[in-house]
Amino acid sequence: MLQLMCTFQVLGVRAVESLRRRMRDDRGQTAAEYMGIVVIVAIIIAAIVATKPGQTIANDIKTKIQDIFQSQ
């Protein structure tokens, strides 16, 4: 019984140490931060495009692009 309790204690200590190491390790954190920024920018762009000023901006951009390709 004592051996079993010691085994569980060692496994618990190892699990806690592993968790602490993983929490201190910041690999992949930068990618998650970039993804968050991309999502926020996408939401802002979608909100702008969905509004009337957004439609005006989109139409102006399309017009300018057409002007560029027609002038060549």
mmCIF file as Biopython writes it, N, C-alpha, C and O atoms, coordinates in Angstrom:
data_model
#
loop_
_atom_site.group_PDB
_atom_site.id
_atom_site.type_symbol
_atom_site.label_atom_id
_atom_site.label_alt_id
_atom_site.label_comp_id
_atom_site.label_asym_id
_atom_site.label_entity_id
_atom_site.label_seq_id
_atom_site.pdbx_PDB_ins_code
_atom_site.Cartn_x
_atom_site.Cartn_y
_atom_site.Cartn_z
_atom_site.occupancy
_atom_site.B_iso_or_equiv
_atom_site.auth_seq_id
_atom_site.auth_asym_id
_atom_site.pdbx_PDB_model_num
ATOM 1   N N  . MET A ? 1  ? 0.814   -1.193 0.000   1.0 0.0 1  A 1 
ATOM 2   C CA . MET A ? 1  ? 0.000   0.000  0.000   1.0 0.0 1  A 1 
ATOM 3   C C  . MET A ? 1  ? 0.857   1.257  0.000   1.0 0.0 1  A 1 
ATOM 4   O O  . MET A ? 1  ? 0.581   2.211  -0.726  1.0 0.0 1  A 1 
ATOM 5   N N  . LEU A ? 2  ? 1.904   1.246  0.826   1.0 0.0 2  A 1 
ATOM 6   C CA . LEU A ? 2  ? 2.798   2.390  0.905   1.0 0.0 2  A 1 
ATOM 7   C C  . LEU A ? 2  ? 3.502   2.623  -0.433  1.0 0.0 2  A 1 
ATOM 8   O O  . LEU A ? 2  ? 3.692   3.762  -0.860  1.0 0.0 2  A 1 
ATOM 9   N N  . GLN A ? 3  ? 3.883   1.529  -1.081  1.0 0.0 3  A 1 
ATOM 10  C CA . GLN A ? 3  ? 4.546   1.641  -2.376  1.0 0.0 3  A 1 
ATOM 11  C C  . GLN A ? 3  ? 3.601   2.263  -3.406  1.0 0.0 3  A 1 
ATOM 12  O O  . GLN A ? 3  ? 4.020   3.084  -4.221  1.0 0.0 3  A 1 
ATOM 13  N N  . LEU A ? 4  ? 2.335   1.873  -3.367  1.0 0.0 4  A 1 
ATOM 14  C CA . LEU A ? 4  ? 1.351   2.416  -4.287  1.0 0.0 4  A 1 
ATOM 15  C C  . LEU A ? 4  ? 1.161   3.918  -4.049  1.0 0.0 4  A 1 
ATOM 16  O O  . LEU A ? 4  ? 1.074   4.689  -5.004  1.0 0.0 4  A 1 
ATOM 17  N N  . MET A ? 5  ? 1.098   4.329  -2.795  1.0 0.0 5  A 1 
ATOM 18  C CA . MET A ? 5  ? 0.947   5.751  -2.468  1.0 0.0 5  A 1 
ATOM 19  C C  . MET A ? 5  ? 2.162   6.539  -2.936  1.0 0.0 5  A 1 
ATOM 20  O O  . MET A ? 5  ? 2.017   7.644  -3.460  1.0 0.0 5  A 1 
ATOM 21  N N  . CYS A ? 6  ? 3.331   5.998  -2.759  1.0 0.0 6  A 1 
ATOM 22  C CA . CYS A ? 6  ? 4.559   6.669  -3.202  1.0 0.0 6  A 1 
ATOM 23  C C  . CYS A ? 6  ? 4.578   6.805  -4.719  1.0 0.0 6  A 1 
ATOM 24  O O  . CYS A ? 6  ? 4.988   7.834  -5.257  1.0 0.0 6  A 1 
ATOM 25  N N  . THR A ? 7  ? 4.129   5.756  -5.402  1.0 0.0 7  A 1 
ATOM 26  C CA . THR A ? 7  ? 4.081   5.791  -6.861  1.0 0.0 7  A 1 
ATOM 27  C C  . THR A ? 7  ? 3.144   6.904  -7.333  1.0 0.0 7  A 1 
ATOM 28  O O  . THR A ? 7  ? 3.486   7.662  -8.240  1.0 0.0 7  A 1 
ATOM 29  N N  . PHE A ? 8  ? 1.963   7.001  -6.717  1.0 0.0 8  A 1 
ATOM 30  C CA . PHE A ? 8  ? 1.010   8.054  -7.084  1.0 0.0 8  A 1 
ATOM 31  C C  . PHE A ? 8  ? 1.574   9.439  -6.787  1.0 0.0 8  A 1 
ATOM 32  O O  . PHE A ? 8  ? 1.359   10.375 -7.558  1.0 0.0 8  A 1 
ATOM 33  N N  . GLN A ? 9  ? 2.296   9.575  -5.671  1.0 0.0 9  A 1 
ATOM 34  C CA . GLN A ? 9  ? 2.875   10.863 -5.322  1.0 0.0 9  A 1 
ATOM 35  C C  . GLN A ? 9  ? 3.931   11.262 -6.351  1.0 0.0 9  A 1 
ATOM 36  O O  . GLN A ? 9  ? 3.973   12.414 -6.781  1.0 0.0 9  A 1 
ATOM 37  N N  . VAL A ? 10 ? 4.774   10.326 -6.742  1.0 0.0 10 A 1 
ATOM 38  C CA . VAL A ? 10 ? 5.808   10.612 -7.744  1.0 0.0 10 A 1 
ATOM 39  C C  . VAL A ? 10 ? 5.168   10.997 -9.072  1.0 0.0 10 A 1 
ATOM 40  O O  . VAL A ? 10 ? 5.602   11.945 -9.726  1.0 0.0 10 A 1 
ATOM 41  N N  . LEU A ? 11 ? 4.120   10.248 -9.472  1.0 0.0 11 A 1 
ATOM 42  C CA . LEU A ? 11 ? 3.434   10.576 -10.725 1.0 0.0 11 A 1 
ATOM 43  C C  . LEU A ? 11 ? 2.792   11.958 -10.648 1.0 0.0 11 A 1 
ATOM 44  O O  . LEU A ? 11 ? 2.822   12.715 -11.618 1.0 0.0 11 A 1 
ATOM 45  N N  . GLY A ? 12 ? 2.220   12.283 -9.506  1.0 0.0 12 A 1 
ATOM 46  C CA . GLY A ? 12 ? 1.603   13.600 -9.329  1.0 0.0 12 A 1 
ATOM 47  C C  . GLY A ? 12 ? 2.629   14.710 -9.398  1.0 0.0 12 A 1 
ATOM 48  O O  . GLY A ? 12 ? 2.390   15.741 -10.027 1.0 0.0 12 A 1 
ATOM 49  N N  . VAL A ? 13 ? 3.770   14.511 -8.758  1.0 0.0 13 A 1 
ATOM 50  C CA . VAL A ? 13 ? 4.837   15.518 -8.786  1.0 0.0 13 A 1 
ATOM 51  C C  . VAL A ? 13 ? 5.344   15.705 -10.213 1.0 0.0 13 A 1 
ATOM 52  O O  . VAL A ? 13 ? 5.568   16.831 -10.656 1.0 0.0 13 A 1 
ATOM 53  N N  . ARG A ? 14 ? 5.523   14.604 -10.926 1.0 0.0 14 A 1 
ATOM 54  C CA . ARG A ? 14 ? 5.983   14.697 -12.316 1.0 0.0 14 A 1 
ATOM 55  C C  . ARG A ? 14 ? 4.965   15.420 -13.189 1.0 0.0 14 A 1 
ATOM 56  O O  . ARG A ? 14 ? 5.337   16.219 -14.049 1.0 0.0 14 A 1 
ATOM 57  N N  . ALA A ? 15 ? 3.683   15.142 -12.970 1.0 0.0 15 A 1 
ATOM 58  C CA . ALA A ? 15 ? 2.637   15.792 -13.763 1.0 0.0 15 A 1 
ATOM 59  C C  . ALA A ? 15 ? 2.628   17.293 -13.497 1.0 0.0 15 A 1 
ATOM 60  O O  . ALA A ? 15 ? 2.495   18.089 -14.427 1.0 0.0 15 A 1 
ATOM 61  N N  . VAL A ? 16 ? 2.767   17.680 -12.244 1.0 0.0 16 A 1 
ATOM 62  C CA . VAL A ? 16 ? 2.792   19.102 -11.892 1.0 0.0 16 A 1 
ATOM 63  C C  . VAL A ? 16 ? 4.027   19.779 -12.494 1.0 0.0 16 A 1 
ATOM 64  O O  . VAL A ? 16 ? 3.928   20.881 -13.034 1.0 0.0 16 A 1 
ATOM 65  N N  . GLU A ? 17 ? 5.161   19.138 -12.404 1.0 0.0 17 A 1 
ATOM 66  C CA . GLU A ? 17 ? 6.381   19.700 -12.995 1.0 0.0 17 A 1 
ATOM 67  C C  . GLU A ? 17 ? 6.239   19.857 -14.502 1.0 0.0 17 A 1 
ATOM 68  O O  . GLU A ? 17 ? 6.653   20.870 -15.066 1.0 0.0 17 A 1 
ATOM 69  N N  . SER A ? 18 ? 5.660   18.870 -15.147 1.0 0.0 18 A 1 
ATOM 70  C CA . SER A ? 18 ? 5.450   18.934 -16.591 1.0 0.0 18 A 1 
ATOM 71  C C  . SER A ? 18 ? 4.519   20.081 -16.941 1.0 0.0 18 A 1 
ATOM 72  O O  . SER A ? 18 ? 4.765   20.820 -17.895 1.0 0.0 18 A 1 
ATOM 73  N N  . LEU A ? 19 ? 3.460   20.227 -16.176 1.0 0.0 19 A 1 
ATOM 74  C CA . LEU A ? 19 ? 2.515   21.319 -16.418 1.0 0.0 19 A 1 
ATOM 75  C C  . LEU A ? 19 ? 3.186   22.674 -16.225 1.0 0.0 19 A 1 
ATOM 76  O O  . LEU A ? 19 ? 2.978   23.585 -17.027 1.0 0.0 19 A 1 
ATOM 77  N N  . ARG A ? 20 ? 3.979   22.816 -15.186 1.0 0.0 20 A 1 
ATOM 78  C CA . ARG A ? 20 ? 4.701   24.075 -14.954 1.0 0.0 20 A 1 
ATOM 79  C C  . ARG A ? 20 ? 5.637   24.399 -16.110 1.0 0.0 20 A 1 
ATOM 80  O O  . ARG A ? 20 ? 5.706   25.543 -16.559 1.0 0.0 20 A 1 
ATOM 81  N N  . ARG A ? 21 ? 6.360   23.381 -16.592 1.0 0.0 21 A 1 
ATOM 82  C CA . ARG A ? 21 ? 7.266   23.601 -17.720 1.0 0.0 21 A 1 
ATOM 83  C C  . ARG A ? 21 ? 6.504   24.061 -18.950 1.0 0.0 21 A 1 
ATOM 84  O O  . ARG A ? 21 ? 6.927   24.989 -19.639 1.0 0.0 21 A 1 
ATOM 85  N N  . ARG A ? 22 ? 5.371   23.407 -19.227 1.0 0.0 22 A 1 
ATOM 86  C CA . ARG A ? 22 ? 4.577   23.772 -20.405 1.0 0.0 22 A 1 
ATOM 87  C C  . ARG A ? 22 ? 3.980   25.162 -20.278 1.0 0.0 22 A 1 
ATOM 88  O O  . ARG A ? 22 ? 3.842   25.869 -21.276 1.0 0.0 22 A 1 
ATOM 89  N N  . MET A ? 23 ? 3.628   25.563 -19.072 1.0 0.0 23 A 1 
ATOM 90  C CA . MET A ? 23 ? 3.052   26.888 -18.885 1.0 0.0 23 A 1 
ATOM 91  C C  . MET A ? 23 ? 4.109   27.975 -19.062 1.0 0.0 23 A 1 
ATOM 92  O O  . MET A ? 23 ? 3.796   29.074 -19.520 1.0 0.0 23 A 1 
ATOM 93  N N  . ARG A ? 24 ? 5.353   27.678 -18.705 1.0 0.0 24 A 1 
ATOM 94  C CA . ARG A ? 24 ? 6.437   28.648 -18.884 1.0 0.0 24 A 1 
ATOM 95  C C  . ARG A ? 24 ? 6.903   28.715 -20.330 1.0 0.0 24 A 1 
ATOM 96  O O  . ARG A ? 24 ? 7.419   29.742 -20.770 1.0 0.0 24 A 1 
ATOM 97  N N  . ASP A ? 25 ? 6.728   27.646 -21.057 1.0 0.0 25 A 1 
ATOM 98  C CA . ASP A ? 25 ? 7.155   27.576 -22.447 1.0 0.0 25 A 1 
ATOM 99  C C  . ASP A ? 25 ? 6.183   28.375 -23.304 1.0 0.0 25 A 1 
ATOM 100 O O  . ASP A ? 25 ? 4.980   28.114 -23.292 1.0 0.0 25 A 1 
ATOM 101 N N  . ASP A ? 26 ? 6.708   29.356 -24.054 1.0 0.0 26 A 1 
ATOM 102 C CA . ASP A ? 26 ? 5.822   30.209 -24.836 1.0 0.0 26 A 1 
ATOM 103 C C  . ASP A ? 26 ? 5.882   29.912 -26.336 1.0 0.0 26 A 1 
ATOM 104 O O  . ASP A ? 26 ? 5.505   30.756 -27.148 1.0 0.0 26 A 1 
ATOM 105 N N  . ARG A ? 27 ? 6.349   28.732 -26.704 1.0 0.0 27 A 1 
ATOM 106 C CA . ARG A ? 27 ? 6.335   28.366 -28.116 1.0 0.0 27 A 1 
ATOM 107 C C  . ARG A ? 27 ? 4.894   28.280 -28.592 1.0 0.0 27 A 1 
ATOM 108 O O  . ARG A ? 27 ? 4.038   27.722 -27.905 1.0 0.0 27 A 1 
ATOM 109 N N  . GLY A ? 28 ? 4.628   28.833 -29.764 1.0 0.0 28 A 1 
ATOM 110 C CA . GLY A ? 28 ? 3.285   28.812 -30.305 1.0 0.0 28 A 1 
ATOM 111 C C  . GLY A ? 28 ? 2.445   29.986 -29.844 1.0 0.0 28 A 1 
ATOM 112 O O  . GLY A ? 28 ? 1.391   30.254 -30.420 1.0 0.0 28 A 1 
ATOM 113 N N  . GLN A ? 29 ? 2.887   30.680 -28.829 1.0 0.0 29 A 1 
ATOM 114 C CA . GLN A ? 29 ? 2.126   31.815 -28.324 1.0 0.0 29 A 1 
ATOM 115 C C  . GLN A ? 29 ? 2.099   32.936 -29.348 1.0 0.0 29 A 1 
ATOM 116 O O  . GLN A ? 29 ? 1.068   33.586 -29.519 1.0 0.0 29 A 1 
ATOM 117 N N  . THR A ? 30 ? 3.201   33.174 -30.025 1.0 0.0 30 A 1 
ATOM 118 C CA . THR A ? 30 ? 3.256   34.232 -31.019 1.0 0.0 30 A 1 
ATOM 119 C C  . THR A ? 30 ? 2.275   33.955 -32.149 1.0 0.0 30 A 1 
ATOM 120 O O  . THR A ? 30 ? 1.597   34.870 -32.616 1.0 0.0 30 A 1 
ATOM 121 N N  . ALA A ? 31 ? 2.193   32.727 -32.585 1.0 0.0 31 A 1 
ATOM 122 C CA . ALA A ? 31 ? 1.256   32.379 -33.653 1.0 0.0 31 A 1 
ATOM 123 C C  . ALA A ? 31 ? -0.176  32.652 -33.215 1.0 0.0 31 A 1 
ATOM 124 O O  . ALA A ? 31 ? -0.981  33.154 -34.000 1.0 0.0 31 A 1 
ATOM 125 N N  . ALA A ? 32 ? -0.497  32.330 -31.984 1.0 0.0 32 A 1 
ATOM 126 C CA . ALA A ? 32 ? -1.843  32.589 -31.470 1.0 0.0 32 A 1 
ATOM 127 C C  . ALA A ? 32 ? -2.119  34.094 -31.410 1.0 0.0 32 A 1 
ATOM 128 O O  . ALA A ? 32 ? -3.228  34.536 -31.712 1.0 0.0 32 A 1 
ATOM 129 N N  . GLU A ? 33 ? -1.118  34.871 -31.025 1.0 0.0 33 A 1 
ATOM 130 C CA . GLU A ? 33 ? -1.289  36.323 -30.980 1.0 0.0 33 A 1 
ATOM 131 C C  . GLU A ? 33 ? -1.502  36.884 -32.384 1.0 0.0 33 A 1 
ATOM 132 O O  . GLU A ? 33 ? -2.368  37.735 -32.586 1.0 0.0 33 A 1 
ATOM 133 N N  . TYR A ? 34 ? -0.720  36.413 -33.352 1.0 0.0 34 A 1 
ATOM 134 C CA . TYR A ? 34 ? -0.917  36.866 -34.723 1.0 0.0 34 A 1 
ATOM 135 C C  . TYR A ? 34 ? -2.306  36.488 -35.236 1.0 0.0 34 A 1 
ATOM 136 O O  . TYR A ? 34 ? -2.955  37.281 -35.919 1.0 0.0 34 A 1 
ATOM 137 N N  . MET A ? 35 ? -2.756  35.289 -34.910 1.0 0.0 35 A 1 
ATOM 138 C CA . MET A ? 35 ? -4.081  34.863 -35.342 1.0 0.0 35 A 1 
ATOM 139 C C  . MET A ? 35 ? -5.154  35.764 -34.744 1.0 0.0 35 A 1 
ATOM 140 O O  . MET A ? 35 ? -6.127  36.107 -35.415 1.0 0.0 35 A 1 
ATOM 141 N N  . GLY A ? 36 ? -4.978  36.142 -33.495 1.0 0.0 36 A 1 
ATOM 142 C CA . GLY A ? 36 ? -5.920  37.061 -32.858 1.0 0.0 36 A 1 
ATOM 143 C C  . GLY A ? 36 ? -5.974  38.396 -33.568 1.0 0.0 36 A 1 
ATOM 144 O O  . GLY A ? 36 ? -7.050  38.959 -33.770 1.0 0.0 36 A 1 
ATOM 145 N N  . ILE A ? 37 ? -4.812  38.903 -33.945 1.0 0.0 37 A 1 
ATOM 146 C CA . ILE A ? 37 ? -4.761  40.178 -34.663 1.0 0.0 37 A 1 
ATOM 147 C C  . ILE A ? 37 ? -5.438  40.049 -36.020 1.0 0.0 37 A 1 
ATOM 148 O O  . ILE A ? 37 ? -6.186  40.939 -36.425 1.0 0.0 37 A 1 
ATOM 149 N N  . VAL A ? 38 ? -5.186  38.957 -36.724 1.0 0.0 38 A 1 
ATOM 150 C CA . VAL A ? 38 ? -5.802  38.736 -38.034 1.0 0.0 38 A 1 
ATOM 151 C C  . VAL A ? 38 ? -7.323  38.681 -37.911 1.0 0.0 38 A 1 
ATOM 152 O O  . VAL A ? 38 ? -8.039  39.246 -38.738 1.0 0.0 38 A 1 
ATOM 153 N N  . VAL A ? 39 ? -7.807  38.006 -36.887 1.0 0.0 39 A 1 
ATOM 154 C CA . VAL A ? 39 ? -9.256  37.909 -36.683 1.0 0.0 39 A 1 
ATOM 155 C C  . VAL A ? 39 ? -9.854  39.282 -36.402 1.0 0.0 39 A 1 
ATOM 156 O O  . VAL A ? 39 ? -10.904 39.624 -36.946 1.0 0.0 39 A 1 
ATOM 157 N N  . ILE A ? 40 ? -9.202  40.063 -35.566 1.0 0.0 40 A 1 
ATOM 158 C CA . ILE A ? 40 ? -9.704  41.399 -35.250 1.0 0.0 40 A 1 
ATOM 159 C C  . ILE A ? 40 ? -9.727  42.280 -36.492 1.0 0.0 40 A 1 
ATOM 160 O O  . ILE A ? 40 ? -10.704 42.989 -36.735 1.0 0.0 40 A 1 
ATOM 161 N N  . VAL A ? 41 ? -8.652  42.237 -37.280 1.0 0.0 41 A 1 
ATOM 162 C CA . VAL A ? 41 ? -8.606  43.040 -38.510 1.0 0.0 41 A 1 
ATOM 163 C C  . VAL A ? 41 ? -9.693  42.589 -39.483 1.0 0.0 41 A 1 
ATOM 164 O O  . VAL A ? 41 ? -10.324 43.425 -40.129 1.0 0.0 41 A 1 
ATOM 165 N N  . ALA A ? 42 ? -9.919  41.289 -39.594 1.0 0.0 42 A 1 
ATOM 166 C CA . ALA A ? 42 ? -10.967 40.776 -40.481 1.0 0.0 42 A 1 
ATOM 167 C C  . ALA A ? 42 ? -12.343 41.250 -40.034 1.0 0.0 42 A 1 
ATOM 168 O O  . ALA A ? 42 ? -13.177 41.598 -40.870 1.0 0.0 42 A 1 
ATOM 169 N N  . ILE A ? 43 ? -12.589 41.267 -38.736 1.0 0.0 43 A 1 
ATOM 170 C CA . ILE A ? 43 ? -13.876 41.753 -38.222 1.0 0.0 43 A 1 
ATOM 171 C C  . ILE A ? 43 ? -14.049 43.237 -38.528 1.0 0.0 43 A 1 
ATOM 172 O O  . ILE A ? 43 ? -15.132 43.669 -38.922 1.0 0.0 43 A 1 
ATOM 173 N N  . ILE A ? 44 ? -12.993 44.011 -38.350 1.0 0.0 44 A 1 
ATOM 174 C CA . ILE A ? 44 ? -13.067 45.448 -38.647 1.0 0.0 44 A 1 
ATOM 175 C C  . ILE A ? 44 ? -13.337 45.675 -40.122 1.0 0.0 44 A 1 
ATOM 176 O O  . ILE A ? 44 ? -14.178 46.500 -40.479 1.0 0.0 44 A 1 
ATOM 177 N N  . ILE A ? 45 ? -12.635 44.955 -40.982 1.0 0.0 45 A 1 
ATOM 178 C CA . ILE A ? 45 ? -12.844 45.104 -42.427 1.0 0.0 45 A 1 
ATOM 179 C C  . ILE A ? 45 ? -14.266 44.706 -42.802 1.0 0.0 45 A 1 
ATOM 180 O O  . ILE A ? 45 ? -14.907 45.390 -43.600 1.0 0.0 45 A 1 
ATOM 181 N N  . ALA A ? 46 ? -14.765 43.615 -42.241 1.0 0.0 46 A 1 
ATOM 182 C CA . ALA A ? 46 ? -16.134 43.173 -42.528 1.0 0.0 46 A 1 
ATOM 183 C C  . ALA A ? 46 ? -17.145 44.221 -42.068 1.0 0.0 46 A 1 
ATOM 184 O O  . ALA A ? 46 ? -18.139 44.465 -42.752 1.0 0.0 46 A 1 
ATOM 185 N N  . ALA A ? 47 ? -16.901 44.836 -40.925 1.0 0.0 47 A 1 
ATOM 186 C CA . ALA A ? 47 ? -17.808 45.867 -40.427 1.0 0.0 47 A 1 
ATOM 187 C C  . ALA A ? 47 ? -17.794 47.094 -41.331 1.0 0.0 47 A 1 
ATOM 188 O O  . ALA A ? 47 ? -18.840 47.694 -41.579 1.0 0.0 47 A 1 
ATOM 189 N N  . ILE A ? 48 ? -16.623 47.466 -41.822 1.0 0.0 48 A 1 
ATOM 190 C CA . ILE A ? 48 ? -16.525 48.631 -42.705 1.0 0.0 48 A 1 
ATOM 191 C C  . ILE A ? 48 ? -17.222 48.350 -44.028 1.0 0.0 48 A 1 
ATOM 192 O O  . ILE A ? 48 ? -17.953 49.197 -44.540 1.0 0.0 48 A 1 
ATOM 193 N N  . VAL A ? 49 ? -17.001 47.174 -44.577 1.0 0.0 49 A 1 
ATOM 194 C CA . VAL A ? 49 ? -17.597 46.827 -45.871 1.0 0.0 49 A 1 
ATOM 195 C C  . VAL A ? 49 ? -19.121 46.717 -45.756 1.0 0.0 49 A 1 
ATOM 196 O O  . VAL A ? 49 ? -19.835 47.018 -46.712 1.0 0.0 49 A 1 
ATOM 197 N N  . ALA A ? 50 ? -19.618 46.293 -44.603 1.0 0.0 50 A 1 
ATOM 198 C CA . ALA A ? 50 ? -21.059 46.113 -44.422 1.0 0.0 50 A 1 
ATOM 199 C C  . ALA A ? 50 ? -21.806 47.435 -44.264 1.0 0.0 50 A 1 
ATOM 200 O O  . ALA A ? 50 ? -23.030 47.460 -44.393 1.0 0.0 50 A 1 
ATOM 201 N N  . THR A ? 51 ? -21.113 48.514 -43.994 1.0 0.0 51 A 1 
ATOM 202 C CA . THR A ? 51 ? -21.774 49.810 -43.811 1.0 0.0 51 A 1 
ATOM 203 C C  . THR A ? 51 ? -21.777 50.598 -45.110 1.0 0.0 51 A 1 
ATOM 204 O O  . THR A ? 51 ? -21.065 50.263 -46.058 1.0 0.0 51 A 1 
ATOM 205 N N  . LYS A ? 52 ? -22.588 51.650 -45.142 1.0 0.0 52 A 1 
ATOM 206 C CA . LYS A ? 52 ? -22.683 52.483 -46.345 1.0 0.0 52 A 1 
ATOM 207 C C  . LYS A ? 52 ? -21.338 53.145 -46.691 1.0 0.0 52 A 1 
ATOM 208 O O  . LYS A ? 52 ? -20.940 53.131 -47.856 1.0 0.0 52 A 1 
ATOM 209 N N  . PRO A ? 53 ? -20.632 53.722 -45.713 1.0 0.0 53 A 1 
ATOM 210 C CA . PRO A ? 53 ? -19.306 54.270 -46.060 1.0 0.0 53 A 1 
ATOM 211 C C  . PRO A ? 53 ? -18.366 53.187 -46.593 1.0 0.0 53 A 1 
ATOM 212 O O  . PRO A ? 53 ? -17.524 53.447 -47.453 1.0 0.0 53 A 1 
ATOM 213 N N  . GLY A ? 54 ? -18.520 51.999 -46.082 1.0 0.0 54 A 1 
ATOM 214 C CA . GLY A ? 54 ? -17.694 50.889 -46.561 1.0 0.0 54 A 1 
ATOM 215 C C  . GLY A ? 54 ? -17.982 50.573 -48.016 1.0 0.0 54 A 1 
ATOM 216 O O  . GLY A ? 54 ? -17.064 50.292 -48.787 1.0 0.0 54 A 1 
ATOM 217 N N  . GLN A ? 55 ? -19.238 50.615 -48.393 1.0 0.0 55 A 1 
ATOM 218 C CA . GLN A ? 55 ? -19.605 50.378 -49.793 1.0 0.0 55 A 1 
ATOM 219 C C  . GLN A ? 55 ? -19.044 51.477 -50.681 1.0 0.0 55 A 1 
ATOM 220 O O  . GLN A ? 55 ? -18.576 51.205 -51.786 1.0 0.0 55 A 1 
ATOM 221 N N  . THR A ? 56 ? -19.087 52.699 -50.211 1.0 0.0 56 A 1 
ATOM 222 C CA . THR A ? 56 ? -18.523 53.817 -50.974 1.0 0.0 56 A 1 
ATOM 223 C C  . THR A ? 56 ? -17.020 53.626 -51.170 1.0 0.0 56 A 1 
ATOM 224 O O  . THR A ? 56 ? -16.501 53.827 -52.268 1.0 0.0 56 A 1 
ATOM 225 N N  . ILE A ? 57 ? -16.334 53.241 -50.111 1.0 0.0 57 A 1 
ATOM 226 C CA . ILE A ? 57 ? -14.891 53.003 -50.210 1.0 0.0 57 A 1 
ATOM 227 C C  . ILE A ? 57 ? -14.609 51.865 -51.187 1.0 0.0 57 A 1 
ATOM 228 O O  . ILE A ? 57 ? -13.716 51.966 -52.029 1.0 0.0 57 A 1 
ATOM 229 N N  . ALA A ? 58 ? -15.374 50.782 -51.069 1.0 0.0 58 A 1 
ATOM 230 C CA . ALA A ? 58 ? -15.171 49.638 -51.966 1.0 0.0 58 A 1 
ATOM 231 C C  . ALA A ? 58 ? -15.418 50.031 -53.415 1.0 0.0 58 A 1 
ATOM 232 O O  . ALA A ? 58 ? -14.662 49.629 -54.300 1.0 0.0 58 A 1 
ATOM 233 N N  . ASN A ? 59 ? -16.454 50.801 -53.668 1.0 0.0 59 A 1 
ATOM 234 C CA . ASN A ? 59 ? -16.737 51.249 -55.036 1.0 0.0 59 A 1 
ATOM 235 C C  . ASN A ? 59 ? -15.633 52.152 -55.560 1.0 0.0 59 A 1 
ATOM 236 O O  . ASN A ? 59 ? -15.234 52.031 -56.719 1.0 0.0 59 A 1 
ATOM 237 N N  . ASP A ? 60 ? -15.135 53.052 -54.725 1.0 0.0 60 A 1 
ATOM 238 C CA . ASP A ? 60 ? -14.036 53.934 -55.145 1.0 0.0 60 A 1 
ATOM 239 C C  . ASP A ? 60 ? -12.776 53.133 -55.476 1.0 0.0 60 A 1 
ATOM 240 O O  . ASP A ? 60 ? -12.082 53.431 -56.448 1.0 0.0 60 A 1 
ATOM 241 N N  . ILE A ? 61 ? -12.487 52.125 -54.671 1.0 0.0 61 A 1 
ATOM 242 C CA . ILE A ? 61 ? -11.310 51.287 -54.930 1.0 0.0 61 A 1 
ATOM 243 C C  . ILE A ? 61 ? -11.479 50.546 -56.250 1.0 0.0 61 A 1 
ATOM 244 O O  . ILE A ? 61 ? -10.548 50.483 -57.053 1.0 0.0 61 A 1 
ATOM 245 N N  . LYS A ? 62 ? -12.670 49.983 -56.476 1.0 0.0 62 A 1 
ATOM 246 C CA . LYS A ? 62 ? -12.924 49.285 -57.739 1.0 0.0 62 A 1 
ATOM 247 C C  . LYS A ? 62 ? -12.758 50.222 -58.924 1.0 0.0 62 A 1 
ATOM 248 O O  . LYS A ? 62 ? -12.172 49.852 -59.941 1.0 0.0 62 A 1 
ATOM 249 N N  . THR A ? 63 ? -13.275 51.432 -58.789 1.0 0.0 63 A 1 
ATOM 250 C CA . THR A ? 63 ? -13.155 52.418 -59.867 1.0 0.0 63 A 1 
ATOM 251 C C  . THR A ? 63 ? -11.696 52.739 -60.156 1.0 0.0 63 A 1 
ATOM 252 O O  . THR A ? 63 ? -11.288 52.783 -61.317 1.0 0.0 63 A 1 
ATOM 253 N N  . LYS A ? 64 ? -10.915 52.960 -59.119 1.0 0.0 64 A 1 
ATOM 254 C CA . LYS A ? 64 ? -9.490  53.279 -59.306 1.0 0.0 64 A 1 
ATOM 255 C C  . LYS A ? 64 ? -8.743  52.117 -59.944 1.0 0.0 64 A 1 
ATOM 256 O O  . LYS A ? 64 ? -7.891  52.322 -60.809 1.0 0.0 64 A 1 
ATOM 257 N N  . ILE A ? 65 ? -9.060  50.902 -59.522 1.0 0.0 65 A 1 
ATOM 258 C CA . ILE A ? 65 ? -8.404  49.737 -60.126 1.0 0.0 65 A 1 
ATOM 259 C C  . ILE A ? 65 ? -8.763  49.623 -61.611 1.0 0.0 65 A 1 
ATOM 260 O O  . ILE A ? 65 ? -7.904  49.332 -62.444 1.0 0.0 65 A 1 
ATOM 261 N N  . GLN A ? 66 ? -10.029 49.855 -61.930 1.0 0.0 66 A 1 
ATOM 262 C CA . GLN A ? 66 ? -10.455 49.817 -63.342 1.0 0.0 66 A 1 
ATOM 263 C C  . GLN A ? 66 ? -9.756  50.900 -64.134 1.0 0.0 66 A 1 
ATOM 264 O O  . GLN A ? 66 ? -9.345  50.669 -65.271 1.0 0.0 66 A 1 
ATOM 265 N N  . ASP A ? 67 ? -9.614  52.093 -63.545 1.0 0.0 67 A 1 
ATOM 266 C CA . ASP A ? 67 ? -8.908  53.184 -64.232 1.0 0.0 67 A 1 
ATOM 267 C C  . ASP A ? 67 ? -7.463  52.812 -64.515 1.0 0.0 67 A 1 
ATOM 268 O O  . ASP A ? 67 ? -6.945  53.123 -65.587 1.0 0.0 67 A 1 
ATOM 269 N N  . ILE A ? 68 ? -6.816  52.163 -63.586 1.0 0.0 68 A 1 
ATOM 270 C CA . ILE A ? 68 ? -5.416  51.767 -63.766 1.0 0.0 68 A 1 
ATOM 271 C C  . ILE A ? 68 ? -5.294  50.781 -64.918 1.0 0.0 68 A 1 
ATOM 272 O O  . ILE A ? 68 ? -4.410  50.931 -65.762 1.0 0.0 68 A 1 
ATOM 273 N N  . PHE A ? 69 ? -6.169  49.768 -64.973 1.0 0.0 69 A 1 
ATOM 274 C CA . PHE A ? 69 ? -6.059  48.762 -66.015 1.0 0.0 69 A 1 
ATOM 275 C C  . PHE A ? 69 ? -6.521  49.280 -67.379 1.0 0.0 69 A 1 
ATOM 276 O O  . PHE A ? 69 ? -6.042  48.801 -68.407 1.0 0.0 69 A 1 
ATOM 277 N N  . GLN A ? 70 ? -7.427  50.233 -67.407 1.0 0.0 70 A 1 
ATOM 278 C CA . GLN A ? 70 ? -7.894  50.781 -68.677 1.0 0.0 70 A 1 
ATOM 279 C C  . GLN A ? 70 ? -6.901  51.755 -69.275 1.0 0.0 70 A 1 
ATOM 280 O O  . GLN A ? 70 ? -6.871  51.938 -70.492 1.0 0.0 70 A 1 
ATOM 281 N N  . SER A ? 71 ? -6.083  52.387 -68.436 1.0 0.0 71 A 1 
ATOM 282 C CA . SER A ? 71 ? -5.119  53.372 -68.939 1.0 0.0 71 A 1 
ATOM 283 C C  . SER A ? 71 ? -3.895  52.700 -69.557 1.0 0.0 71 A 1 
ATOM 284 O O  . SER A ? 71 ? -3.096  53.371 -70.210 1.0 0.0 71 A 1 
ATOM 285 N N  . GLN A ? 72 ? -3.735  51.422 -69.369 1.0 0.0 72 A 1 
ATOM 286 C CA . GLN A ? 72 ? -2.542  50.727 -69.908 1.0 0.0 72 A 1 
ATOM 287 C C  . GLN A ? 72 ? -2.747  50.266 -71.313 1.0 0.0 72 A 1 
ATOM 288 O O  . GLN A ? 72 ? -1.847  49.670 -71.905 1.0 0.0 72 A 1 
#
